[in-house]
């Protein structure tokens, strides 16, 4: 699955317990009629994937939805969900099909005329 949107928060890498389990949170705001702020967890070696990303960037994040069951000491069973990130890619800010920007005319170098150039442009 994938989530597409704009980065709202890039969290710091945190050690969760004494075993060295590492976790980093990313919040992406979707761009739809009712935008959602989705928190995605990157764990262990995937935490470094977020190093080069900044707040405000458009991204596409590959995710897996995780679910688990927990039983309290009182015997009550509860269920929890989490969203685990495993890939992140930058999106182009230009809409699909939009023309690419062309540099101004004065930034192009003129073509040099050569005296050795053959001016006969006939193909035969």
MIZA-362064 format. One record per residue: z, x, y of N, C-alpha, C in turn; residue number from 0; residue in one letter. Coordinates in pm, 1 decimal. Each point is the difference from the previous one (the first is absolute). Example, Ala and Ser with C-alpha at 12.3 -4.5 7.8 and 13.67 -1.06 7.14 Angstrom:
! MIZA-362064
nzz;nxx;nyy;cazz;caxx;cayy;czz;cxx;cyy;resi;resn
780.0;1319.0;-569.0;0.0;-89.0;119.0;0.0;90.0;120.0;0;a .
-72.0;-35.0;105.0;6.0;82.0;119.0;73.0;-77.0;109.0;1;s .
//
This chain:
! MIZA-362064
nzz;nxx;nyy;cazz;caxx;cayy;czz;cxx;cyy;resi;resn
0.0;84.1;-117.8;0.0;-84.1;117.8;0.0;88.4;123.7;0;x .
-39.1;-59.7;111.3;-3.6;74.1;125.9;54.1;-84.4;114.9;1;x .
59.0;68.2;95.6;43.0;-62.5;125.2;-69.8;75.4;112.0;2;x .
-61.9;-75.2;91.8;-70.2;59.4;113.8;71.1;-44.3;127.0;3;x .
23.2;94.3;89.9;63.9;-33.6;126.5;28.2;122.7;82.6;4;x .
86.9;-17.9;99.6;34.1;105.6;94.1;141.3;49.0;-30.2;5;x .
18.9;132.1;1.8;131.8;57.3;-26.6;95.6;-36.8;112.6;6;x .
113.8;-57.0;-37.1;105.2;-34.0;96.1;114.2;101.8;-5.0;7;x .
34.4;46.4;-121.4;110.0;95.4;-17.7;-36.6;97.1;-111.8;8;x .
25.0;129.7;24.2;-6.6;100.5;-105.7;140.0;59.1;-10.0;9;x .
68.6;-31.2;-108.6;137.2;46.4;-16.4;8.0;145.1;-43.5;10;x .
121.8;53.1;5.4;27.2;135.5;-45.7;21.8;-0.8;-151.0;11;x .
-25.3;112.4;-63.0;26.7;13.1;-143.2;150.4;10.4;-20.1;12;x .
52.9;-79.4;-93.8;144.3;-3.8;-25.7;27.5;22.8;-147.7;13;x .
107.2;75.2;-26.7;48.3;14.3;-137.2;88.8;-120.7;-27.3;14;x .
-33.3;-77.2;-103.8;70.9;-125.0;-27.7;129.1;23.4;-76.7;15;x .
1.0;95.6;-91.5;121.7;26.5;-77.0;8.4;148.4;-33.4;16;x .
104.6;37.6;-70.9;23.9;141.0;-32.3;-104.1;58.0;-95.2;17;x .
-75.5;-85.1;-68.5;-100.6;49.2;-95.0;-123.7;55.2;69.9;18;x .
-10.3;-16.5;132.7;-113.4;52.2;74.2;-114.6;-98.8;15.0;19;x .
22.6;-127.5;-28.3;-104.0;-101.6;15.2;-32.1;-14.9;148.5;20;x .
-128.0;17.2;35.7;-43.5;-4.2;139.5;-74.8;-129.5;28.7;21;x .
20.3;-52.7;122.5;-63.3;-125.3;39.8;-37.5;8.6;148.0;22;x .
-113.0;-64.5;34.8;-44.5;-6.0;139.7;-61.3;-136.4;23.3;23;x .
35.5;-64.0;110.8;-47.8;-134.9;28.5;-107.0;0.5;107.9;24;x .
-96.2;-88.2;-18.5;-109.8;-20.2;94.3;-6.4;-149.0;27.6;25;x .
-10.7;-37.9;127.9;-17.5;-141.0;35.1;-139.6;-15.0;58.7;26;x .
-77.3;-91.4;-60.0;-136.5;-28.8;44.6;-3.9;-144.6;48.1;27;x .
-57.9;-22.9;118.3;-18.2;-134.3;53.0;-142.5;-43.9;-29.9;28;x .
-12.2;-109.0;-75.0;-132.8;-51.0;-34.7;-62.3;-64.5;122.8;29;x .
-131.7;-10.7;-0.2;-71.4;-59.6;112.1;-69.2;-126.0;-49.2;30;x .
73.8;-107.0;0.0;-50.1;-130.1;-42.6;56.3;-105.6;93.9;31;x .
-26.9;-124.5;-24.3;46.1;-105.1;90.6;152.2;6.3;18.7;32;x .
72.4;23.5;-107.5;145.5;14.7;5.8;35.5;138.6;-51.6;33;x .
0.6;101.3;90.5;24.3;138.6;-43.7;133.7;13.5;-73.4;34;x .
-1.8;84.0;-102.4;119.2;27.2;-79.6;37.4;146.9;15.5;35;x .
129.8;27.9;5.4;50.7;137.0;5.2;45.1;32.8;-142.0;36;x .
-80.0;79.0;-70.5;23.3;26.5;-141.5;57.3;140.3;-17.4;37;x .
117.9;7.5;-63.6;63.7;128.3;-27.3;-46.2;49.5;-136.7;38;x .
-51.4;123.0;-2.8;-53.3;60.3;-121.9;78.6;128.0;-26.6;39;x .
45.6;17.5;-124.0;76.1;119.2;-36.9;-90.3;101.6;-69.2;40;x .
7.0;124.1;45.9;-65.2;111.7;-67.6;112.2;83.8;-60.2;41;x .
-12.6;36.4;-127.3;108.5;71.8;-66.8;-48.3;133.6;-56.6;42;x .
97.4;89.0;-19.7;-18.4;131.7;-58.9;-113.8;77.8;66.5;43;x .
-101.0;43.3;-75.5;-107.5;82.7;55.7;-91.9;-77.6;94.5;44;x .
5.8;-131.8;-1.6;-85.5;-82.2;88.0;52.7;-3.8;143.7;45;x .
125.7;42.6;23.0;55.2;-3.0;136.1;-80.2;88.3;94.7;46;x .
-55.8;109.5;-50.7;-74.9;92.8;86.3;-134.7;-57.9;44.8;47;x .
-46.9;-107.5;-63.4;-126.0;-61.8;41.9;7.4;-51.6;144.2;48;x .
120.1;-28.5;47.8;16.5;-58.4;133.2;11.9;104.9;111.2;49;x .
3.8;127.8;-35.2;24.2;105.6;98.3;-97.2;0.4;117.5;50;x .
-126.3;-31.0;-21.9;-99.5;11.8;107.4;-29.7;-133.2;69.4;51;x .
79.2;-102.5;-24.7;-25.3;-132.4;58.9;95.1;-28.1;115.3;52;x .
-52.1;-74.2;99.4;74.8;-31.8;121.0;5.3;-151.0;21.6;53;x .
99.5;-44.1;75.1;11.3;-140.1;39.6;-125.7;-39.0;77.3;54;x .
-54.8;-118.4;-30.6;-117.7;-51.3;68.9;-130.8;21.7;-73.8;55;x .
-2.0;84.7;-102.3;-123.3;24.6;-74.1;-32.4;-117.0;-92.8;56;x .
-130.2;-29.6;-12.7;-48.5;-101.3;-93.8;-8.4;64.6;-137.2;57;x .
59.3;-63.2;-101.6;1.3;58.1;-133.5;-26.8;-104.3;-107.8;58;x .
-38.6;51.0;-116.2;-11.9;-80.3;-121.2;91.7;68.0;-101.0;59;x .
97.6;-76.2;-53.2;100.6;56.9;-88.6;-15.3;-59.5;-139.4;60;x .
-14.0;86.7;-99.9;-2.1;-42.1;-139.6;142.7;-25.2;-44.9;61;x .
26.6;-118.3;-56.4;137.4;-37.2;-36.1;8.6;-55.6;-141.5;62;x .
120.6;2.0;-52.1;38.0;-70.9;-122.2;123.1;-82.9;33.5;63;x .
7.3;-120.0;-53.1;118.5;-83.6;18.3;90.0;21.3;-120.2;64;x .
124.8;32.7;26.1;98.2;26.2;-105.3;105.4;-110.4;0.4;65;x .
46.2;-37.9;-116.2;106.4;-99.2;-12.7;103.2;47.9;-100.5;66;x .
126.8;-33.6;25.2;103.5;38.9;-94.3;109.3;-104.2;-5.9;67;x .
69.1;0.6;-109.4;110.6;-92.5;-24.1;130.7;78.2;11.7;68;x .
102.2;-62.2;56.9;131.6;64.0;14.1;106.5;-101.4;-35.0;69;x .
99.4;45.3;-74.3;109.1;-89.4;-36.8;128.8;51.2;64.5;70;x .
65.4;-86.3;77.0;123.4;36.7;69.1;114.7;10.9;-100.9;71;x .
110.5;64.5;38.6;116.4;8.3;-88.7;55.7;-139.0;-35.9;72;x .
-29.3;-100.6;82.4;44.9;-136.5;-27.1;-95.8;-73.3;-94.7;73;x .
-107.1;66.3;-41.6;-94.3;-60.4;-92.7;-115.0;-74.6;65.3;74;x .
-7.0;1.3;132.7;-108.8;-67.9;71.3;-126.2;87.5;-3.0;75;x .
-113.4;-59.4;-33.9;-126.7;73.1;-5.0;-77.5;-22.3;129.4;76;x .
-47.5;111.2;57.7;-81.0;-6.0;122.2;-128.1;78.2;-23.3;77;x .
-102.5;-34.3;79.1;-129.7;65.8;-10.3;-38.0;58.2;136.1;78;x .
-56.8;119.7;-2.5;-39.1;69.8;121.7;-144.9;44.7;-11.6;79;x .
-68.6;2.2;113.1;-138.3;47.1;8.1;-8.1;115.7;97.9;80;x .
-94.6;89.1;-23.5;-27.4;106.1;95.9;-150.1;28.1;-1.9;81;x .
-48.0;59.1;107.9;-141.0;36.8;11.4;-5.9;152.1;2.3;82;x .
-66.5;57.1;-99.4;-8.9;145.7;-12.9;-138.4;46.7;42.1;83;x .
-4.4;94.3;94.2;-126.4;57.2;44.7;-37.9;120.1;-84.4;84;x .
-128.5;15.4;-27.1;-45.7;115.2;-77.6;-121.4;67.7;62.2;85;x .
-58.5;-62.0;105.0;-115.1;58.6;69.5;-1.5;-54.8;142.2;86;x .
-51.2;80.8;94.3;-17.2;-47.3;137.3;-125.2;66.5;57.5;87;x .
-82.1;-81.1;68.0;-123.4;48.8;61.3;-11.1;-52.1;142.3;88;x .
-52.9;83.7;88.2;-26.3;-43.0;137.7;-121.5;-91.3;0.6;89;x .
5.0;-99.2;87.7;-113.1;-90.7;18.2;-69.0;37.1;130.8;90;x .
-129.7;-24.9;5.3;-74.2;21.2;123.3;42.1;-107.0;99.4;91;x .
13.8;37.3;127.2;37.4;-98.5;102.3;-117.5;-86.9;42.9;92;x .
-122.6;44.2;-32.2;-118.3;-78.1;37.9;-22.6;-111.3;-102.1;93;x .
-33.9;-120.0;44.8;-28.6;-107.9;-93.5;-122.2;32.3;-85.0;94;x .
-5.2;-55.8;-118.1;-113.7;24.0;-89.0;-128.9;-45.3;67.2;95;x .
-101.5;84.1;-8.2;-129.0;-34.6;57.9;-12.0;31.6;148.1;96;x .
107.2;49.8;61.2;-4.6;32.8;143.1;-80.7;128.3;19.5;97;x .
-78.7;7.5;107.7;-77.2;121.8;23.0;92.6;116.0;34.0;98;x .
-38.5;120.0;-45.2;79.8;116.8;31.0;-32.0;46.1;140.7;99;x .
98.8;60.1;65.1;-18.8;47.5;136.4;-92.8;119.4;2.1;100;x .
-92.0;1.3;95.1;-91.8;111.3;17.9;43.6;75.4;124.4;101;x .
3.2;134.7;-6.9;41.4;76.2;118.1;-95.4;-23.1;116.5;102;x .
46.4;19.0;123.4;-87.2;-16.7;116.8;-119.7;94.8;-6.6;103;x .
-110.0;-41.1;65.1;-126.2;73.8;-2.5;18.0;145.9;42.1;104;x .
81.9;25.1;102.4;13.6;135.8;52.7;75.4;94.4;-93.8;105;x .
50.9;-50.6;-111.2;69.2;87.6;-94.7;-93.5;53.9;-107.8;106;x .
-125.4;-43.3;1.4;-98.1;52.1;-94.1;-71.4;118.7;63.2;107;x .
-32.0;99.6;-81.6;-75.3;115.2;50.4;-148.6;-32.7;-1.7;108;x .
-74.2;44.4;102.9;-144.3;-25.2;0.0;-68.6;81.0;-109.2;109;x .
-111.4;-49.8;-47.0;-77.4;70.2;-101.5;-76.9;111.0;69.1;110;x .
13.5;119.7;-53.4;-69.6;115.5;59.8;-147.8;-5.1;-38.5;111;x .
-88.2;18.5;99.6;-143.7;5.0;-26.3;-37.1;142.8;-37.0;112;x .
-71.3;13.6;-108.2;-42.4;131.7;-45.1;-150.0;13.3;21.5;113;x .
-43.6;118.3;43.9;-143.1;23.8;20.2;-71.9;5.3;-133.5;114;x .
73.4;32.8;-107.1;-60.7;9.9;-132.3;-9.5;-135.9;-67.7;115;x .
51.6;-101.2;62.8;3.3;-132.6;-61.2;-140.8;-57.0;-8.7;116;x .
-29.9;-60.6;-112.7;-130.4;-62.8;-20.1;4.6;-139.5;61.4;117;x .
-81.5;-26.8;100.8;2.8;-128.2;69.2;-87.0;-104.1;-65.7;118;x .
-64.3;36.2;-107.4;-82.3;-95.8;-73.0;91.4;-80.4;-90.9;119;x .
27.3;-124.7;37.8;94.8;-80.0;-77.0;-68.2;-91.6;-99.8;120;x .
-128.0;23.9;-27.4;-69.2;-79.5;-100.0;49.2;37.9;-138.4;121;x .
23.3;-98.9;-87.0;55.3;29.7;-132.3;-100.4;60.6;-96.9;122;x .
-130.7;12.1;36.7;-101.6;53.4;-91.6;-85.2;104.0;67.6;123;x .
//
